[in-house]
Amino acid sequence: MARGILYVESEPNSAEEAAAYHEWYDSTHMKEMLGIDGLVSARRFAPLTGEGAFVAVYEIEADDVAAVEARLAEATKSGRFSAPVGLRTDKPPTVRFYREIATHTA
């Protein structure tokens, strides 16, 4: 089975909207995303310095990672997701799909 990740960088619209952004992202958006067939887990990360974008990493397990990308695009286009709360839109989120090419363990 092919594996990959979906990497997303995004930011709250303002410091005043940060709490609402995090609540929406964690309580609503990540659950909606995990409803996409092939997305099996999700994690979020904050910058150590407190400045810059937040990162979400969605793990993909599917025979075809590109098909997961297509399903996500279709879900987005069809309006399946809730409206973002507090999400910065003048600098749209960075969205990248990656396929796994090697695995190493300690």
All heavy atoms as an XYZ file, in Angstrom:
817
protein
N       0.843     -1.174      0.000
C       0.000      0.000      0.000
C       0.890      1.240      0.000
O       1.827      1.345      0.775
C      -0.900     -0.010      1.242
C      -1.715      1.250      1.353
S      -3.144      1.186      2.436
C      -4.079     -0.124      1.745
N       0.577      2.155     -0.867
C       1.324      3.413     -0.945
C       1.059      4.237      0.304
O      -0.019      4.192      0.891
C       0.914      4.188     -2.186
N       2.053      4.983      0.703
C       1.917      5.857      1.857
C       2.387      7.249      1.479
O       3.195      7.420      0.581
C       2.750      5.324      3.007
C       2.315      3.935      3.430
C       3.197      3.412      4.481
N       2.764      4.031      5.735
C       3.167      3.631      6.914
N       4.018      2.659      7.020
N       2.736      4.216      7.999
N       1.886      8.208      2.220
C       2.299      9.582      1.979
C       1.801     10.474      3.084
O       1.274     10.006      4.096
N       1.989     11.771      2.881
C       1.461     12.760      3.813
C       0.865     13.921      3.037
O       1.239     14.185      1.898
C       2.524     13.301      4.796
C       3.638     14.061      4.058
C       3.073     12.206      5.692
C       4.521     14.909      4.957
N      -0.041     14.574      3.686
C      -0.541     15.874      3.250
C      -0.007     16.863      4.267
O      -0.226     16.714      5.476
C      -2.067     15.885      3.225
C      -2.764     17.244      3.127
C      -2.313     18.032      1.919
C      -4.265     17.060      3.155
N       0.735     17.866      3.802
C       1.372     18.869      4.641
C       0.656     20.195      4.390
O       0.530     20.616      3.239
C       2.852     18.963      4.242
C       3.620     20.097      4.857
C       4.330     19.922      6.032
C       3.661     21.350      4.241
C       5.052     20.961      6.589
C       4.383     22.395      4.797
C       5.071     22.191      5.971
O       5.787     23.212      6.527
N       0.186     20.825      5.467
C      -0.557     22.083      5.332
C      -0.004     23.109      6.319
O       0.108     22.827      7.511
C      -2.063     21.890      5.604
C      -2.811     23.207      5.447
C      -2.650     20.818      4.705
N       0.350     24.292      5.816
C       0.732     25.427      6.661
C      -0.391     26.442      6.602
O      -0.842     26.802      5.514
C       1.995     26.108      6.136
C       3.259     25.339      6.295
C       4.462     26.122      5.777
O       4.354     27.340      5.502
O       5.522     25.490      5.646
N      -0.827     26.916      7.777
C      -1.855     27.960      7.814
C      -1.662     28.806      9.061
O      -0.926     28.431      9.975
C      -3.257     27.350      7.781
O      -3.503     26.600      8.951
N      -2.353     29.935      9.069
C      -2.221     30.886     10.171
C      -3.586     31.447     10.542
O      -4.473     31.546      9.690
C      -1.333     32.062      9.753
C       0.066     31.681      9.374
C       0.886     32.874      8.911
O       0.742     33.974      9.500
O       1.654     32.709      7.960
N      -3.732     31.862     11.802
C      -4.959     32.581     12.151
C      -4.955     33.956     11.501
O      -3.896     34.516     11.195
C      -4.896     32.695     13.678
C      -3.497     32.409     14.064
C      -2.847     31.676     12.935
N      -6.129     34.481     11.296
C      -6.278     35.792     10.664
C      -5.668     36.909     11.512
O      -5.121     37.869     10.978
C      -7.756     36.069     10.396
C      -7.969     37.175      9.405
O      -7.278     37.245      8.391
N      -8.920     38.033      9.681
N      -5.768     36.773     12.827
C      -5.235     37.791     13.741
C      -5.051     37.154     15.115
O      -5.578     36.068     15.382
C      -6.197     38.975     13.851
O      -7.400     38.561     14.476
N      -4.336     37.839     15.988
C      -4.153     37.349     17.358
C      -5.500     37.231     18.071
O      -5.717     36.306     18.861
C      -3.222     38.276     18.127
N      -6.409     38.151     17.775
C      -7.730     38.131     18.398
C      -8.562     36.924     17.952
O      -9.429     36.475     18.687
C      -8.502     39.426     18.073
C      -7.876     40.683     18.633
C      -6.658     41.176     17.850
O      -6.559     40.910     16.631
O      -5.784     41.798     18.477
N      -8.302     36.420     16.760
C      -9.062     35.292     16.235
C      -8.346     33.954     16.416
O      -8.864     32.918     16.010
C      -9.358     35.506     14.752
C     -10.267     36.690     14.494
C     -10.517     36.892     13.015
O     -11.383     36.186     12.476
O      -9.827     37.744     12.416
N      -7.172     33.964     17.041
C      -6.362     32.739     17.160
C      -7.088     31.632     17.915
O      -7.066     30.470     17.489
C      -5.022     33.046     17.811
N      -7.729     31.932     19.021
C      -8.417     30.895     19.799
C      -9.530     30.245     18.979
O      -9.682     29.013     18.985
C      -8.969     31.474     21.100
N     -10.305     31.049     18.264
C     -11.385     30.512     17.432
C     -10.819     29.668     16.291
O     -11.376     28.614     15.953
C     -12.245     31.649     16.889
N      -9.723     30.111     15.697
C      -9.044     29.364     14.624
C      -8.614     27.987     15.123
O      -8.884     26.971     14.491
C      -7.852     30.185     14.138
C      -6.756     29.428     13.435
C      -6.860     29.118     12.087
C      -5.600     29.055     14.115
C      -5.827     28.442     11.436
C      -4.574     28.389     13.476
C      -4.693     28.080     12.137
O      -3.678     27.408     11.492
N      -7.944     27.954     16.290
C      -7.476     26.672     16.828
C      -8.647     25.762     17.200
O      -8.590     24.548     16.943
C      -6.557     26.891     18.032
C      -5.239     27.482     17.662
N      -4.334     26.848     16.836
C      -4.673     28.660     18.003
C      -3.262     27.609     16.681
N      -3.449     28.721     17.374
N      -9.681     26.319     17.769
C     -10.868     25.525     18.128
C     -11.501     24.920     16.875
O     -11.829     23.734     16.840
C     -11.879     26.395     18.883
C     -13.190     25.692     19.178
C     -13.073     24.519     20.125
O     -12.117     24.469     20.921
O     -13.948     23.624     20.052
N     -11.694     25.740     15.839
C     -12.265     25.243     14.592
C     -11.363     24.162     13.981
O     -11.840     23.098     13.583
C     -12.463     26.394     13.591
C     -12.706     25.910     12.194
C     -13.871     25.402     11.684
C     -11.741     25.833     11.133
N     -13.695     25.029     10.371
C     -12.395     25.279     10.007
C     -10.404     26.184     11.022
C     -11.751     25.076      8.794
C      -9.768     25.985      9.814
C     -10.432     25.429      8.719
N     -10.064     24.437     13.929
C      -9.142     23.495     13.282
C      -9.150     22.156     13.996
O      -9.295     21.096     13.367
C      -7.720     24.076     13.249
C      -6.944     23.657     12.023
C      -6.606     24.565     11.053
C      -6.563     22.335     11.842
C      -5.910     24.185      9.919
C      -5.857     21.935     10.715
C      -5.539     22.869      9.762
O      -4.856     22.474      8.640
N      -9.009     22.183     15.330
C      -8.900     20.937     16.098
C     -10.225     20.204     16.253
O     -10.267     18.979     16.177
C      -8.307     21.219     17.483
C      -6.853     21.650     17.411
O      -6.159     21.300     16.439
O      -6.411     22.356     18.339
N     -11.301     20.934     16.491
C     -12.582     20.300     16.795
C     -13.443     19.995     15.577
O     -14.284     19.105     15.629
C     -13.387     21.186     17.749
O     -12.683     21.342     18.949
N     -13.241     20.739     14.506
C     -14.098     20.578     13.332
C     -13.316     20.129     12.098
O     -13.588     19.077     11.528
C     -14.842     21.895     13.024
O     -15.604     22.270     14.176
C     -15.762     21.758     11.829
N     -12.346     20.942     11.692
C     -11.696     20.713     10.400
C     -10.928     19.393     10.332
O     -11.043     18.660      9.348
C     -10.779     21.881     10.056
C     -10.227     21.802      8.677
N     -11.032     21.776      7.555
C      -8.947     21.714      8.215
C     -10.282     21.687      6.467
N      -9.007     21.643      6.849
N     -10.162     19.081     11.359
C      -9.383     17.842     11.300
C     -10.306     16.614     11.232
O     -10.003     15.657     10.526
C      -8.414     17.750     12.469
C      -7.269     18.761     12.320
S      -6.020     18.588     13.563
C      -4.794     17.696     12.632
N     -11.430     16.659     11.926
C     -12.390     15.546     11.857
C     -12.985     15.444     10.451
O     -13.174     14.339      9.933
C     -13.481     15.724     12.897
C     -12.961     15.539     14.306
C     -14.021     15.841     15.340
C     -13.417     15.739     16.730
N     -14.352     16.142     17.765
N     -13.287     16.587      9.850
C     -13.799     16.568      8.471
C     -12.751     15.980      7.528
O     -13.073     15.175      6.650
C     -14.160     17.980      8.017
C     -15.341     18.565      8.742
C     -15.568     20.027      8.420
O     -14.621     20.760      8.056
O     -16.739     20.446      8.539
N     -11.516     16.401      7.707
C     -10.441     15.896      6.839
C     -10.275     14.392      6.982
O     -10.073     13.680      5.994
C      -9.125     16.603      7.179
C      -9.092     18.060      6.796
S      -9.026     18.304      5.017
C      -7.343     17.775      4.690
N     -10.367     13.873      8.201
C     -10.202     12.441      8.414
C     -11.380     11.633      7.873
O     -11.322     10.411      7.832
C      -9.948     12.145      9.888
C      -8.574     12.623     10.385
C      -8.457     12.437     11.889
C      -7.438     11.934      9.645
N     -12.412     12.314      7.410
C     -13.512     11.657      6.716
C     -13.188     11.361      5.256
O     -13.958     10.686      4.570
N     -12.064     11.859      4.770
C     -11.627     11.591      3.396
C     -10.955     10.225      3.378
O     -10.003      9.982      4.133
C     -10.635     12.681      2.900
C     -11.259     14.072      2.952
C     -10.097     12.338      1.508
C     -12.436     14.277      2.024
N     -11.433      9.338      2.543
C     -10.877      7.990      2.438
C      -9.391      8.061      2.088
O      -9.010      8.708      1.118
C     -11.636      7.194      1.368
C     -11.235      5.744      1.335
O     -10.979      5.171      2.411
O     -11.165      5.180      0.223
N      -8.570      7.433      2.916
C      -7.127      7.418      2.706
C      -6.373      8.261      3.714
O      -5.195      8.017      3.970
N      -7.027      9.273      4.302
C      -6.392     10.052      5.369
C      -6.664      9.315      6.681
O      -7.819      9.140      7.072
C      -6.945     11.471      5.434
C      -6.684     12.356      4.213
C      -7.318     13.725      4.390
C      -5.204     12.495      3.938
N      -5.591      8.859      7.347
C      -5.766      7.965      8.492
C      -5.383      8.569      9.842
O      -5.744      8.028     10.884
C      -5.010      6.636      8.280
C      -5.579      5.893      7.072
C      -3.523      6.870      8.127
N      -4.636      9.646      9.843
C      -4.303     10.310     11.101
C      -3.917     11.753     10.815
O      -3.598     12.107      9.678
C      -3.166      9.593     11.841
O      -1.946      9.758     11.158
N      -3.945     12.562     11.874
C      -3.629     13.981     11.715
C      -2.940     14.481     12.974
O      -3.289     14.087     14.087
C      -4.910     14.772     11.464
N      -1.974     15.363     12.765
C      -1.255     16.017     13.864
C      -1.063     17.477     13.507
O      -0.953     17.813     12.337
C       0.120     15.380     14.077
C       0.037     13.945     14.543
C       1.411     13.330     14.710
N       1.936     13.022     13.372
C       3.213     12.834     13.104
N       4.126     12.948     14.044
N       3.605     12.555     11.896
N      -1.006     18.320     14.535
C      -0.718     19.740     14.309
C       0.518     20.139     15.093
O       0.791     19.601     16.164
C      -1.897     20.618     14.745
C      -3.080     20.476     13.811
C      -4.189     21.448     14.157
N      -3.778     22.810     13.868
C      -4.093     23.855     14.624
N      -4.811     23.717     15.714
N      -3.683     25.067     14.298
N       1.233     21.117     14.552
C       2.473     21.587     15.152
C       2.476     23.112     15.189
O       1.984     23.765     14.271
C       3.678     21.105     14.326
C       3.769     19.612     14.234
C       3.126     18.922     13.218
C       4.497     18.890     15.171
C       3.197     17.549     13.135
C       4.583     17.508     15.091
C       3.934     16.829     14.070
N       3.086     23.651     16.244
C       3.244     25.095     16.396
C       4.725     25.434     16.294
O       5.575     24.644     16.724
C       2.712     25.551     17.749
N       5.052     26.598     15.736
C       6.458     26.996     15.664
C       7.039     27.198     17.065
O       6.353     27.705     17.957
C       6.435     28.300     14.867
C       5.034     28.787     14.935
C       4.156     27.608     15.183
N       8.268     26.789     17.255
C       8.915     26.931     18.561
C       9.029     28.378     19.007
O       8.950     28.681     20.190
C      10.316     26.302     18.537
C      10.361     24.783     18.463
C      11.810     24.313     18.372
C       9.670     24.164     19.660
N       9.211     29.268     18.049
C       9.396     30.678     18.384
C       8.083     31.395     18.665
O       8.091     32.534     19.121
C      10.094     31.420     17.227
O       9.247     31.358     16.071
C      11.456     30.825     16.936
N       6.968     30.751     18.358
C       5.677     31.402     18.516
C       5.305     32.265     17.333
O       4.235     32.844     17.296
N       6.184     32.369     16.357
C       5.912     33.177     15.161
C       5.897     32.286     13.933
O       6.666     31.338     13.838
C       6.990     34.246     14.999
C       7.020     35.251     16.117
C       8.102     36.297     15.924
O       8.536     36.503     14.780
O       8.511     36.882     16.928
N       5.019     32.596     13.000
C       4.961     31.857     11.749
C       3.744     30.964     11.675
O       2.863     30.992     12.536
N       3.715     30.151     10.650
C       2.562     29.309     10.360
C       2.516     28.085     11.262
O       3.532     27.601     11.748
C       2.611     28.865      8.899
N       1.309     27.603     11.468
C       1.089     26.321     12.120
C       1.083     25.260     11.030
O       0.730     25.530      9.876
C      -0.245     26.327     12.878
C      -0.230     27.271     14.043
C      -0.578     28.601     13.870
C       0.172     26.845     15.293
C      -0.558     29.490     14.931
C       0.207     27.723     16.358
C      -0.149     29.045     16.182
N       1.472     24.048     11.378
C       1.573     22.969     10.403
C       0.649     21.832     10.820
O       0.627     21.434     11.987
C       3.022     22.457     10.294
C       3.104     21.203      9.435
C       3.932     23.545      9.737
N      -0.090     21.318      9.857
C      -0.876     20.091     10.039
C      -0.288     19.036      9.114
O       0.024     19.326      7.956
C      -2.348     20.334      9.701
N      -0.129     17.826      9.642
C       0.376     16.705      8.856
C      -0.664     15.594      8.926
O      -1.004     15.115     10.007
C       1.733     16.200      9.390
C       2.186     14.974      8.611
C       2.784     17.300      9.321
N      -1.171     15.234      7.763
C      -2.152     14.163      7.643
C      -1.449     12.964      7.020
O      -0.841     13.097      5.956
C      -3.317     14.584      6.746
C      -4.054     15.790      7.260
C      -3.646     17.075      6.915
C      -5.164     15.648      8.081
C      -4.321     18.189      7.385
C      -5.850     16.764      8.554
C      -5.418     18.031      8.199
O      -6.087     19.136      8.657
N      -1.522     11.813      7.677
C      -0.903     10.614      7.122
C      -1.865      9.931      6.166
O      -3.067      9.847      6.424
C      -0.485      9.682      8.246
C       0.619     10.311      9.080
C       1.324      9.321      9.971
O       1.380      8.128      9.634
O       1.824      9.771     11.004
N      -1.303      9.480      5.052
C      -2.085      8.852      3.989
C      -1.693      7.390      3.870
O      -0.508      7.058      3.797
C      -1.826      9.551      2.639
C      -2.240     11.020      2.718
C      -2.547      8.820      1.507
C      -1.786     11.847      1.517
N      -2.691      6.523      3.851
C      -2.502      5.122      3.507
C      -3.541      4.799      2.447
O      -4.737      4.778      2.721
C      -2.657      4.226      4.726
C      -1.498      4.373      5.694
C      -1.518      3.364      6.826
O      -2.250      2.365      6.724
O      -0.795      3.584      7.793
N      -3.071      4.602      1.241
C      -3.965      4.340      0.112
C      -3.161      3.711     -1.015
O      -1.945      3.897     -1.083
C      -4.601      5.640     -0.372
N      -3.835      2.971     -1.871
C      -3.152      2.386     -3.025
C      -2.655      3.458     -3.974
O      -1.679      3.259     -4.677
C      -4.080      1.419     -3.766
C      -4.365      0.167     -2.953
O      -3.488     -0.238     -2.166
O      -5.461     -0.388     -3.098
N      -3.328      4.608     -3.977
C      -2.990      5.686     -4.898
C      -3.079      7.027     -4.166
O      -4.175      7.522     -3.912
C      -3.955      5.644     -6.088
C      -3.667      6.675     -7.152
O      -2.755      7.508     -6.971
O      -4.381      6.653     -8.176
N      -1.938      7.595     -3.802
C      -1.915      8.864     -3.072
C      -2.556      9.979     -3.893
O      -3.268     10.827     -3.362
C      -0.472      9.227     -2.648
C      -0.417     10.617     -2.042
C       0.074      8.189     -1.665
N      -2.355      9.958     -5.202
C      -2.960     10.978     -6.067
C      -4.485     10.901     -6.026
O      -5.164     11.927     -6.143
C      -2.444     10.840     -7.493
N      -5.035      9.714     -5.839
C      -6.493      9.571     -5.741
C      -7.008     10.231     -4.470
O      -8.101     10.804     -4.454
C      -6.892      8.103     -5.791
N      -6.234     10.178     -3.391
C      -6.614     10.865     -2.156
C      -6.624     12.368     -2.399
O      -7.545     13.068     -1.965
C      -5.657     10.488     -1.003
C      -5.996     11.283      0.255
C      -5.705      8.989     -0.731
N      -5.617     12.859     -3.096
C      -5.579     14.278     -3.446
C      -6.818     14.664     -4.242
O      -7.441     15.708     -3.998
C      -4.313     14.580     -4.234
C      -4.161     16.029     -4.608
C      -2.871     16.319     -5.357
O      -2.229     15.400     -5.883
O      -2.497     17.510     -5.414
N      -7.218     13.821     -5.192
C      -8.399     14.098     -6.004
C      -9.674     14.076     -5.157
O     -10.569     14.917     -5.348
C      -8.501     13.093     -7.144
N      -9.773     13.140     -4.214
C     -10.951     13.090     -3.337
C     -11.044     14.344     -2.475
O     -12.129     14.890     -2.273
C     -10.914     11.835     -2.459
C     -11.267     10.562     -3.200
C     -11.539      9.407     -2.247
N     -10.340      8.871     -1.626
C      -9.535      7.955     -2.156
N      -9.794      7.468     -3.363
N      -8.495      7.501     -1.490
N      -9.911     14.817     -1.989
C      -9.906     16.030     -1.186
C     -10.333     17.236     -2.026
O     -11.133     18.061     -1.587
C      -8.523     16.273     -0.579
C      -8.382     17.546      0.243
C      -9.374     17.577      1.396
C      -6.961     17.692      0.744
N      -9.830     17.315     -3.248
C     -10.208     18.424     -4.138
C     -11.711     18.403     -4.416
O     -12.367     19.451     -4.389
C      -9.413     18.349     -5.437
N     -12.250     17.222     -4.639
C     -13.681     17.105     -4.916
C     -14.508     17.483     -3.690
O     -15.517     18.181     -3.799
C     -14.033     15.688     -5.368
C     -15.497     15.477     -5.673
C     -16.076     16.454     -6.701
O     -15.366     16.819     -7.657
O     -17.243     16.854     -6.538
N     -14.080     17.048     -2.509
C     -14.799     17.394     -1.279
C     -14.779     18.902     -1.049
O     -15.775     19.495     -0.639
C     -14.188     16.658     -0.089
N     -13.648     19.517     -1.323
C     -13.523     20.970     -1.164
C     -14.430     21.693     -2.157
O     -15.177     22.604     -1.790
C     -12.055     21.398     -1.357
O     -11.247     20.725     -0.398
C     -11.899     22.900     -1.205
N     -14.381     21.256     -3.408
C     -15.181     21.882     -4.471
C     -16.679     21.743     -4.213
O     -17.448     22.655     -4.492
C     -14.810     21.245     -5.810
C     -15.516     21.823     -6.997
C     -15.072     21.138     -8.273
C     -15.836     21.624     -9.470
N     -15.447     20.904    -10.696
N     -17.082     20.613     -3.639
C     -18.507     20.355     -3.426
C     -19.063     21.045     -2.181
O     -20.259     20.963     -1.917
C     -18.755     18.848     -3.316
O     -18.234     18.350     -2.098
N     -18.188     21.716     -1.408
C     -18.641     22.413     -0.214
C     -18.855     21.495      0.977
O     -19.591     21.836      1.900
N     -18.205     20.360      0.982
C     -18.374     19.363      2.048
C     -17.835     19.848      3.399
O     -18.283     19.388      4.437
C     -17.668     18.078      1.627
C     -17.725     16.977      2.623
C     -17.158     15.712      2.033
N     -16.782     14.794      3.089
C     -16.165     13.669      2.895
N     -15.834     13.306      1.674
N     -15.859     12.887      3.887
N     -16.891     20.773      3.393
C     -16.258     21.225      4.623
C     -16.946     22.463      5.180
O     -17.486     23.275      4.441
C     -14.777     21.533      4.387
C     -13.979     20.335      3.971
C     -13.294     20.321      2.770
C     -13.906     19.216      4.775
C     -12.565     19.220      2.373
C     -13.177     18.103      4.398
C     -12.498     18.103      3.200
N     -16.873     22.600      6.501
C     -17.428     23.788      7.153
C     -16.603     25.014      6.766
O     -15.444     24.891      6.365
C     -17.394     23.610      8.670
O     -16.055     23.466      9.113
N     -17.203     26.171      6.906
C     -16.484     27.422      6.617
C     -15.386     27.612      7.660
O     -15.605     27.376      8.847
C     -17.445     28.594      6.646
N     -14.204     28.010      7.223
C     -13.110     28.246      8.175
C     -13.445     29.365      9.158
O     -14.104     30.333      8.796
C     -11.929     28.653      7.297
C     -12.326     28.370      5.902
C     -13.808     28.268      5.850
N     -12.967     29.216     10.379
C     -13.157     30.236     11.402
C     -11.789     30.808     11.754
O     -10.889     30.080     12.164
C     -13.824     29.645     12.660
C     -13.926     30.688     13.761
C     -15.193     29.077     12.319
N     -11.619     32.098     11.568
C     -10.386     32.762     11.952
C      -9.178     32.445     11.095
O      -8.058     32.793     11.450
N      -9.367     31.809      9.961
C      -8.263     31.419      9.076
C      -7.811     32.597      8.226
O      -8.641     33.283      7.610
C      -8.700     30.277      8.161
C      -7.680     29.782      7.131
C      -6.515     29.086      7.826
C      -8.354     28.844      6.146
N      -6.521     32.828      8.185
C      -5.968     33.897      7.348
C      -6.146     33.529      5.883
O      -5.730     32.460      5.444
C      -4.487     34.080      7.666
C      -3.867     35.216      6.910
C      -2.448     35.452      7.348
N      -1.856     36.505      6.539
C      -0.609     36.885      6.660
N       0.186     36.317      7.554
N      -0.143     37.844      5.891
N      -6.776     34.412      5.123
C      -7.042     34.126      3.715
C      -6.263     35.022      2.764
O      -6.181     34.717      1.579
C      -8.545     34.248      3.408
O      -8.985     35.554      3.788
C      -9.333     33.182      4.154
N      -5.686     36.119      3.273
C      -4.899     36.959      2.376
C      -3.566     36.292      2.044
O      -2.897     36.659      1.086
C      -4.686     38.361      2.963
C      -3.858     38.358      4.232
O      -3.932     37.376      4.996
O      -3.153     39.354      4.476
N      -3.193     35.305      2.835
C      -2.043     34.439      2.567
C      -2.588     33.014      2.678
O      -2.602     32.432      3.761
C      -0.932     34.682      3.589
C       0.275     33.814      3.384
C       1.320     34.085      4.448
C       2.466     33.100      4.308
N       3.397     33.187      5.432
N      -3.100     32.468      1.573
C      -3.767     31.160      1.631
C      -2.859     30.072      2.202
O      -1.639     30.148      2.104
C      -4.105     30.864      0.172
C      -4.090     32.182     -0.504
C      -3.071     33.009      0.224
N      -3.471     29.043      2.813
C      -2.683     27.937      3.328
C      -1.807     27.305      2.237
O      -2.185     27.262      1.070
C      -3.731     26.937      3.809
C      -4.929     27.782      4.103
C      -4.891     28.878      3.074
N      -0.648     26.828      2.643
C       0.224     26.056      1.760
C      -0.197     24.600      1.893
O      -0.262     24.076      3.014
C       1.697     26.210      2.185
O       2.062     27.577      2.058
C       2.615     25.352      1.348
N      -0.492     23.958      0.784
C      -0.964     22.575      0.788
C      -0.072     21.765     -0.143
O       0.049     22.104     -1.329
C      -2.436     22.489      0.312
C      -2.907     21.050      0.264
C      -3.329     23.347      1.192
N       0.544     20.705      0.403
C       1.430     19.862     -0.413
C       1.194     18.391     -0.094
O       1.115     18.015      1.076
C       2.891     20.195     -0.127
C       3.304     21.573     -0.539
C       4.817     21.744     -0.385
N       5.214     23.055     -0.832
C       5.651     24.021     -0.019
N       5.766     23.809      1.263
N       5.998     25.191     -0.504
N       1.131     17.581     -1.125
C       1.061     16.136     -0.975
C       2.437     15.548     -1.249
O       3.132     15.984     -2.168
C       0.070     15.537     -1.981
C      -1.358     15.661     -1.548
C      -2.072     16.819     -1.778
C      -1.996     14.611     -0.911
C      -3.381     16.946     -1.386
C      -3.310     14.715     -0.515
C      -4.003     15.889     -0.751
N       2.823     14.562     -0.437
C       4.099     13.872     -0.610
C       3.864     12.369     -0.592
O       3.049     11.874      0.184
C       5.070     14.216      0.531
C       5.517     15.651      0.557
C       4.805     16.612      1.249
C       6.674     16.036     -0.109
C       5.226     17.931      1.275
C       7.100     17.360     -0.085
C       6.373     18.299      0.613
O       6.788     19.596      0.642
N       4.608     11.661     -1.412
C       4.574     10.201     -1.371
C       5.830      9.718     -0.662
O       6.891     10.318     -0.764
C       4.483      9.603     -2.771
C       5.670      9.906     -3.642
C       5.539      9.301     -5.039
N       6.567      9.813     -5.902
C       7.836      9.405     -5.893
N       8.219      8.454     -5.081
N       8.721      9.948     -6.714
N       5.694      8.640      0.065
C       6.830      8.082      0.793
C       7.816      7.441     -0.176
O       7.404      6.729     -1.100
C       6.331      7.037      1.788
C       7.411      6.433      2.645
C       6.835      5.463      3.653
O       6.576      4.314      3.264
O       6.638      5.868      4.807
N       9.109      7.701      0.035
C      10.126      7.071     -0.808
C      11.107      6.215      0.000
O      11.835      5.419     -0.582
C      10.896      8.118     -1.647
C      11.591      9.142     -0.764
C       9.961      8.775     -2.654
C      12.532     10.072     -1.519
N      11.113      6.364      1.322
C      11.980      5.541      2.163
C      11.486      5.603      3.596
O      10.877      6.577      4.017
C      13.422      6.032      2.092
N      11.765      4.538      4.352
C      11.429      4.477      5.762
C      12.643      3.997      6.527
O      13.293      3.026      6.122
C      10.261      3.494      6.009
O       9.122      3.949      5.294
C       9.925      3.412      7.486
N      12.941      4.655      7.633
C      14.039      4.264      8.519
C      13.522      4.302      9.935
O      12.736      5.176     10.288
C      15.231      5.236      8.388
C      15.756      5.340      7.006
N      16.757      4.536      6.539
C      15.399      6.149      5.974
C      17.009      4.853      5.280
N      16.187      5.834      4.918
N      13.933      3.387     10.755
C      13.538      3.381     12.164
C      14.775      3.252     13.043
O      15.825      2.737     12.604
C      12.573      2.236     12.471
O      13.192      0.996     12.135
C      11.284      2.384     11.691
N      14.646      3.716     14.272
C      15.776      3.659     15.220
C      15.932      2.262     15.779
O      15.037      1.500     15.880
C      15.541      4.653     16.347
